[in-house]
Amino acid sequence: MKLSQLEHLVSIVEHGSLRAAARHMGVPQPLLTRSIRLLERELGASLFSREAKGMALTHVGRLFHVRASAIVHESHRARQEVA
């Protein structure tokens, strides 16, 4: 599991879709898709259900998002403190 994968997950949740998250992060949408698929494969669970209007967290995804969000935000705080 990589920090970038957690950042991708948090961005998708915050922006409501892969497309919006990719645009916000300045990365290609397929990169986010691959990142989330690899994370789901590693965890052995689906984090999102794919819907016509975007992506919605599954129950497991909601639980994982809480932890991922905390890690991402602490990582950003640590970078800011060092800077």
VENVEN-V929283 format. One record per residue. RES is the residue in one letter. PHI is phi in whole degrees, -180 to 180 (none if undefined). OMEGA is omega in whole degrees, 0 to 359 (* if undefined). Layout:
res:RES phi:PHI omega:OMEGA
res:RES phi:PHI omega:OMEGA
//
This chain:
res:M phi:none omega:182
res:K phi:-113 omega:177
res:L phi:-58 omega:180
res:S phi:-61 omega:178
res:Q phi:-65 omega:178
res:L phi:-66 omega:177
res:E phi:-63 omega:178
res:H phi:-63 omega:179
res:L phi:-58 omega:181
res:V phi:-63 omega:180
res:S phi:-65 omega:178
res:I phi:-61 omega:179
res:V phi:-64 omega:183
res:E phi:-65 omega:185
res:H phi:-102 omega:172
res:G phi:86 omega:179
res:S phi:-160 omega:175
res:L phi:-61 omega:183
res:R phi:-60 omega:181
res:A phi:-65 omega:179
res:A phi:-65 omega:179
res:A phi:-62 omega:179
res:R phi:-62 omega:181
res:H phi:-63 omega:183
res:M phi:-84 omega:181
res:G phi:71 omega:179
res:V phi:-127 omega:178
res:P phi:-67 omega:180
res:Q phi:-58 omega:179
res:P phi:-60 omega:177
res:L phi:-64 omega:178
res:L phi:-66 omega:179
res:T phi:-59 omega:179
res:R phi:-62 omega:182
res:S phi:-60 omega:181
res:I phi:-69 omega:178
res:R phi:-62 omega:178
res:L phi:-66 omega:178
res:L phi:-64 omega:178
res:E phi:-62 omega:179
res:R phi:-63 omega:180
res:E phi:-63 omega:181
res:L phi:-79 omega:182
res:G phi:72 omega:181
res:A phi:-152 omega:174
res:S phi:-80 omega:179
res:L phi:-95 omega:182
res:F phi:-128 omega:164
res:S phi:-104 omega:182
res:R phi:-86 omega:182
res:E phi:-128 omega:182
res:A phi:-60 omega:183
res:K phi:-97 omega:179
res:G phi:131 omega:182
res:M phi:-123 omega:178
res:A phi:-121 omega:178
res:L phi:-68 omega:171
res:T phi:-79 omega:177
res:H phi:-58 omega:178
res:V phi:-62 omega:179
res:G phi:-61 omega:178
res:R phi:-64 omega:178
res:L phi:-64 omega:181
res:F phi:-67 omega:181
res:H phi:-60 omega:179
res:V phi:-58 omega:180
res:R phi:-69 omega:181
res:A phi:-62 omega:180
res:S phi:-62 omega:178
res:A phi:-62 omega:180
res:I phi:-64 omega:181
res:V phi:-62 omega:182
res:H phi:-68 omega:176
res:E phi:-66 omega:177
res:S phi:-62 omega:179
res:H phi:-65 omega:177
res:R phi:-62 omega:180
res:A phi:-62 omega:179
res:R phi:-62 omega:179
res:Q phi:-64 omega:180
res:E phi:-65 omega:179
res:V phi:-69 omega:180
res:A phi:-68 omega:*
//
